[in-house]
Amino acid sequence: MDSAFQELLQDFLLEARERLDTVEGLLLSLGEIDDPAAALEQARRELHTLKGNSGMMGFAELQSLAHEMEDRIEELDLQTGDQPRVEGLLRGLDRFRRQLRREVAGDEAPDAAPTPALEAEASQELALGSVRVPFAELDGLVEMLAEVLMYRTRLTDATASTRRLVPGEDKAAAEAWDELEVVRMHLEQTLDSVQDRVLKLRMVPLQSLFRHLNRIVHDESTRENKRVRLQATGGETPLDKALLELASEALGHLVRNAVIHGIEPLERRQEAGKSEEGTIQLSAFVHAQEVHIQVEDDGGGIDREALRRVAERLGRTVETDQEVEAMLFEAGISTKAGADLSSGRGIGLSAVAEAVRRQGGRVEVSSSPGQGTRFLLRLPLSVSITRALLFRADQEEYAVPLGAVVESLRFSGGETLHGGKVYRWRDQVLPLLDLGQVLGTHNGHGSSDRRFAVVLEALGTYRVVTVDEITGIRDIVVKALDPILATPLEIAGSTILGDGRVIMILDPAALVAPETLGDIVGNEVAP
């Protein structure tokens, strides 16, 4: 395939997917807009253009499918006043997408192959828009930037240590070092700007994912015989393309969960004095170097009693509402009696929480009985370069993502409560962990010998970790560990410091997990 045709094919592919999304959005909005006839006419024009472009490219089957959908739009009846049934057209769009992939890839995948409404590969290309830079090139650029950042840190450390060797009475040398320091500071500022711009190149808007969520809401509400509307804001919010697939999967699970478990059946909504149509609010924004994505419904809230009954069947004891809600993210926990195509096996939310945790993010949930449920998905802006707090324990240095650090302070001693070690912080009593005992580097002294305490928060849970020394805050390059290595659950990755040393990056979610607390009951804490 020559390069000219390949370029033409890529243009056709991007335009076709954008037009398909436009048609799908128009069909799904027919029940909410004032002029559905105009929307159908626009959809017909989009399909007509698709038909012509497909014929020009020599894709006869695509041309035939577009023509068939054109005819179906002509057959829709808007005179009855009811929302027209568009399921057949939506299935036609899915067929077009599958055939489009086959034409481009040249394979013979069966037409019945499943097509998830949120497909990571398509989402990435759609979000990319008209940019013609391969993501592989951007990944290579970020890798080079990571190397530059490591050498920048090394230069800073080397400059600081060497400056101390210059005799104070040598005026010429002192002036030369002052000039060197000025140049180094300007270099750091320039590299900071380069870092910001390179990372922005990897950012894609969430709007491309939001469009597909409308389809999920439509399909699931039809299957559940409910009326549900999705309202989305913040589609311009950027996200690292490496997290796009994760966000696709997570939002798909959360929106399905809202339709199936959150929004009540019509009769119950009427009894509660609510509108017949349920609402799912989807919003996204950037806060403190994190992307926050909220999925909030106006349904009946989390059925905590049903979750308590599940816990009883499993022989578990849960006391607080937070402990009950945390069960939602455990594999195999479901309040739905039977499994179907969409839910019922208790896997979805567990998969979301685990995938988000692996990327340094977290999921939070809050719910009010009869009012609804809100899930908050917190993801880092970048998965390759992040800001971290560095500290030492037992002669080992570690890093932890700064977004999980609530506060670091001088350690003033802990207490023993009900057989466990705790620390009083801001009128709260928090579990106390000794990092050396958690990681197995304990060298004989107890937590009372530690000089600093770090308050961590993940998944709405707080823990206090005692360490020997706080060494600073830095931008670090996140390196994944080889899966073949046997590493503690508390280790999320590694990074290389400016002096060439490799240190481990701690996983905040693992540190605050109840299992971690249970493994180190024997901590020594001074009362």
Beta strands, then each sheet from edge to edge (+ up, - down):
strand 1: 203-205
strand 2: 228-233
strand 3: 238-240
strand 4: 278-287
strand 5: 290-297
strand 6: 362-368
strand 7: 372-380
strand 8: 385-393
strand 9: 396-401
strand 10: 405-410
strand 11: 415-417
strand 12: 420-425
strand 13: 428-434
strand 14: 452-458
strand 15: 461-467
strand 16: 469-477
strand 17: 491-496
strand 18: 502-506
sheet 1: 1+ 3-
sheet 2: 2+ 4+ 5- 7+ 6-
sheet 3: 16+ 8- 9+ 18+ 17-
sheet 4: 10+ 14- 15+ 13+ 12- 11+
end
